[in-house]
Amino acid sequence: MTDLHNKTFPTRAVHAGERTTPSNARPVTTSIVPSVSYTYESMDDLDAVFANTQPGFIYSRYTSPTVAAFESAVANLEEGEAALAFASGMAAIHAALLAAGLQAGTSVVSSFDVYGATYSLLTRFFASMGVSTRMVDGSDLAAVEAALKESRPAVLLVETISNPLLKVADIPALAGLAHGYGAQLLVDNTFATPYLFRPLVNGADYVIHSATKYLADHGDVLAGIVVTSVTNRARMFETNKLLGSNLGPFEAWLALRGLKTLPLRVRQQCNNAAHLAGWLADRPEIAHVNYPGLISHPQHALAERLFDGQGMGGVLSFEIKNAVRADVFRFMEALQLCLPATSLGDIYTLVLHAAPSSHRSLTAAERERVGIREVSCAFRPGLRTRWIYRLTWSRR
Ligand SMILES: Cc1ncc(COP(=O)(O)O)c(C=O)c1O
């Protein structure tokens, strides 16, 4: 540390107080480290960190201590070797697809009922780069196998619990199929969370999260993360050093803080969703409820097997009987405390109308094929939902 005595006022204003924490005193909680760059006593050390022969930090587009702490925590919960955090869930999906080998001339097979932007990333963005996508019903193993056999894709992409139809993917079976046809299995585990299910332990190659949702879950962080092998992470890391869609330290700190209550929140939200799904299913105004916890759900038994009694997910979706778009809008406006919003990641109860929001980028014909109707709404119960039982609304 340079002696600042006898230095000018402007010099002291810049340097005073910096790098003064004793090296043997460790803060109990992870600190936010906003520093963009790092300095070492010896240039040889810096060179060794650049060469990856010595651990350390170089520049925050590469990684930083707070982000590394978040990555290490999620890798641990997902039981994976390593993780890389991104500025959003979409950046994470994009990075994983590239690392898994998508490039001009390759192809991908994907569940058709994936998040709307994921659907568009494949069918618009990657398509424009010469990657072809085959969309199938991920819950139909015979259809998936037929598509794999025909396309011989680099990647099979599914969501463990799909957004917003809440279909459950048989990850162990899909991993077997994907590997049998030379594809890597990428699983978006956002809706299941590692609390309910860990895809890597069940054969997946990459696990992706929109950490914006359950992992952080306070509605104040946009973040994404991919958990995979050390080798795959290194591939994503090298690409992202060039692309720079990395997570910032403030967001990483908030996400890491959110993670601490993940089991408590998910358990409560699963309970609330189960009660609400059962209640809605009995209402005469409701045409249909999608929730893996309902015995009527086509993958109910699979969900019981995969999620091992931990819960059936904290999101449900439903359709209002004989409604048109205007009725759905009136319903959403009539809600109290429950917020009509554009995300499903918060401690508040949120309701989202898929057609004009999360799946707006799909054409009406695409939505029809996927099974998302004009009147499909997704409910994401927060930590307090019992009041919803008193919910009523009138049609104008
Ligand atoms: C299942 C799923 N995957 C990915 C994303 C994209 O995540 P983000 O909004 O953090 O980019 C979302 C967003 O809603 C999602 O629901």
The ligand as an SDF file (V2000), in Angstrom:
LIG
                    3D

 16 16  0  0  0  0  0  0  0  0999 V2000
  -38.7720  -20.9970  -18.4360 C   0  0  0  0  0  0  0  0  0  0  0  0
  -38.0570  -19.7060  -18.7640 C   0  0  0  0  0  0  0  0  0  0  0  0
  -36.8350  -19.7570  -19.3260 N   0  0  0  0  0  0  0  0  0  0  0  0
  -36.1680  -18.6310  -19.6450 C   0  0  0  0  0  0  0  0  0  0  0  0
  -36.7180  -17.3890  -19.4430 C   0  0  0  0  0  0  0  0  0  0  0  0
  -35.9420  -16.1610  -19.8330 C   0  0  0  0  0  0  0  0  0  0  0  0
  -35.3760  -15.5990  -18.6820 O   0  0  0  0  0  0  0  0  0  0  0  0
  -35.0230  -14.0380  -18.5330 P   0  0  0  0  0  0  0  0  0  0  0  0
  -36.3030  -13.2900  -18.5670 O   0  0  0  0  0  0  0  0  0  0  0  0
  -34.3070  -13.9860  -17.2200 O   0  0  0  0  0  0  0  0  0  0  0  0
  -34.1340  -13.6910  -19.6880 O   0  0  0  0  0  0  0  0  0  0  0  0
  -37.9870  -17.2870  -18.8660 C   0  0  0  0  0  0  0  0  0  0  0  0
  -38.5940  -15.9610  -18.6370 C   0  0  0  0  0  0  0  0  0  0  0  0
  -39.7390  -15.8430  -18.2480 O   0  0  0  0  0  0  0  0  0  0  0  0
  -38.6860  -18.4760  -18.5290 C   0  0  0  0  0  0  0  0  0  0  0  0
  -39.9060  -18.4460  -17.9870 O   0  0  0  0  0  0  0  0  0  0  0  0
  1  2  1  0
  2  3  1  0
  2 15  2  0
  3  4  2  0
  4  5  1  0
  5  6  1  0
  5 12  2  0
  6  7  1  0
  7  8  1  0
  8  9  2  0
  8 10  1  0
  8 11  1  0
 12 13  1  0
 12 15  1  0
 13 14  2  0
 15 16  1  0
M  END
$$$$
